[in-house]
Amino acid sequence: MPYFMDSFGNATRIDYGTGHEAAFLVFLLCLYKIGFFKEPSDDKAVVLRLFARYLKLVRKLQVVYRMEPAGTRGVHALDDFQFAPFIFGSSQLIGNPQRLIPDCYLRTQLVELYKSHNLFFEAIQYINETKSGPFHEHSNQLYNVSGVQTWEKINSGMFKMYEGEVLKKFPVVQHFLFGNLFPIKSAETMPIPGPKPPIASRLELFAKR
């Protein structure tokens, strides 16, 4: 319950950030650990239905209540509010039949076309709707990411960036509560590169680090 209640922003500061998003991811992890969700059979639905609905809700809260970004670094951050859609969305785009290359998300017409099919493009569309000015000025990190050659490299880089910019930042993790479902453990050695494990296993591994 504490993870779920912390997933929608801070009611006192009226702000929202990647720490609140991370709380929702931990909430999903707990549901996996108690057997409510099964991996890998539920993985796609958890991301493309449940997490996608969560994104729509928190974005509405951000707009209606004019929520401030929590702990933002401005143009030096990947995004003011979210991070996970770029991880999941870049994974969706690996080997995509439309042959969309990374710099496609700089083209507003393509973003409009594919926003309902991909979390990455949907996140870009939200930025385009809520920010003004040149994209390279208000979203410099994402603009730089568009220069990466493949979605595989972007996806791998997103996981590393998430670990460094969210999970290893004390201002973010200081709010986590730890217990039987989400315990504090020593860092584990990263697995040998190979087939990606189910999403719940990846989230748990990165959380432990």
N, C-alpha and C positions, 0 to 999 in steps of 0.2 A: 504493500500500500504506500509506503513513503516514496518509493521510486515513481509510482504512478502519479501521486499527488504533486511531485516535483517536476513533472514532465511538461507542464504548460506555462512555465514562467513564474516569476516571483510576484506575488500579489501586493507586496509592500513597495518594492522599487518599480513595479510595472515594467519589468524587463524580461528578456528571453535570450538565451544563447545556446551554444553547443553543449554546455553542461546540462541544461534541461533536456535537450535532445538525447544526450547520453543516458540520462535517467530513464528515459523511455526505452532505450535499447537494453538497459539492465533489467527493466521490467519484463521485456520480451524474453530475455535470457532466463529469468526466474520461471516464466511459464514453461519454457523448454525443460528446465531442470525438475519441475514437479510433474512432468509428463503430460501437461495440457496440450502442448505442441509436440509433434514428432519430427525428427530430422531423418532423412531429407524430404520426406513427403509433404510437409507443411511449409517448407522454406519459401517457395515462390509466393504462396498466398500471404504469408506473414509480411513479406516485403511489398508486393505489388497490390495488395488489398488493404491489409491492416495498417502498415506503416504509411502507405500512400494516403489513407483516410486521416491518419494522425497529422500528416503534413498539411492537408487542407484545413483542418481545424486550427492548428497553431498559426497558420498564415492568416486566417480570418481574425484570430485574437490579436495578432500583431498589428493588423490594419485598423480594426475597430477600436482598440484601446491605445493605439499609437505607442506600442511598446518600444522601449529603447533596447538596442543591442547590448547584451550583457558581456562585459569584458572585451568588447571589440577592439581590433587594432586598425580599424578603418580600411583603407585600400590595401594594407599589408596582410589582411586576413583573407581567407578563401571566400567567406561570405559572412555577412553580419549575424545571421541567425542559425543557419543549418550547415551541416557537413556531410552527414550520412547519404543524402540523395545523390551526391557526386560519387560516392563509393559504389552504391548500388546501381546508379544510372550508367556509370562507365562500364560496369560489369555487363549490363544489358546490351551495351553497344559492341562488345567484343564479337567479331564475326557477324555483324549485322548484315542482313541480306540487301539493305538499301545502299550498302557501301558508303555509309556516312563516315567521313574522316573527322578527326578532332576539331579542325578549325571551322567545321560547319556550324557550330553553335554561335559563331560570331555573326551569322547571317539571320536576321530577324525573321525572314520569310520561312526559312527551314525550321527555326525554333517554333514558330506558330504551327507549322505543319505536323511536327512530331512531338509536341509538348504533351499530348494526351497518351502517347505510347511509351514515353521514356522519362524516368525520374530526373535524369541529368538535364534534359531539354526543358522539362517543367520548372526546374529550379532556376534555370537561366531566364525563362519567361517571367517568373516572379520578380527577378532582379530588374528585368527590362521594364516591368510595370511600376515598380516602386522607386526606381532611381532615375535620375535625369543626367544628361551629359554623355560624353563619349565613354564607351564601355571600358576602354583601356585606362581611363582615369578613375572611375568609381569601383572597378573590379580588376585591379591590376594583376593580382595573382591568377585569377581565372583566365585573363587575357594571355598571360605567359604560358599557362598550361596548354592553350590551344596550339602552341608550337610543337608539342610532343607528337611524334610520328604515329604512334599506334594507341588504341584504347587499352591494350594489355599493359603498356608502360604507364599510362595514366592511372589505371586501376591499381597497379602495384604501388605507384607513387602516392596515391591517395591514402592507402593503408598506412604507409610509413609517415605521411604527414599527419594523419589522424592520431597516430600513436604519439608523435612528438608535440603536436599543437593542442591536443585535447587531453589524452590519457596521462601524459607526463607533466601536465600543468597543475600545480598545487591549488591555485584558485578554483579550478574546476573540480578536482577529485576530493577536495576537502569537504564537500557536501555529501559525498556518498556515505551510506550506512552499510556496514559489513556484518554478515552473519552466516548462518549455515548455507544458504543458497548462494551468497555472494561473499565468500570469505577472503581475507587477506592471505596471500600466499607468496612465496618467493618467486622471483622471475624465472620462467622456464626458457630453455634453449629453443630458438626458433626452429621449426621443422625443416627438413630438407626439401627444397623446391620440388614440387610434383603436382598431382591433381589437387585442386582446392578442396579442403574439407567443407562440410556443411556450414551454413552461416552461423548457427549457434556455437559451433566449436570454434570458429574464427573469432567471434566476439568474446568468448570466454578467454581464449588465449591472449588476445590483446588487452583485455581487462586485467588479467593477472600481471601483465608487464607494466 
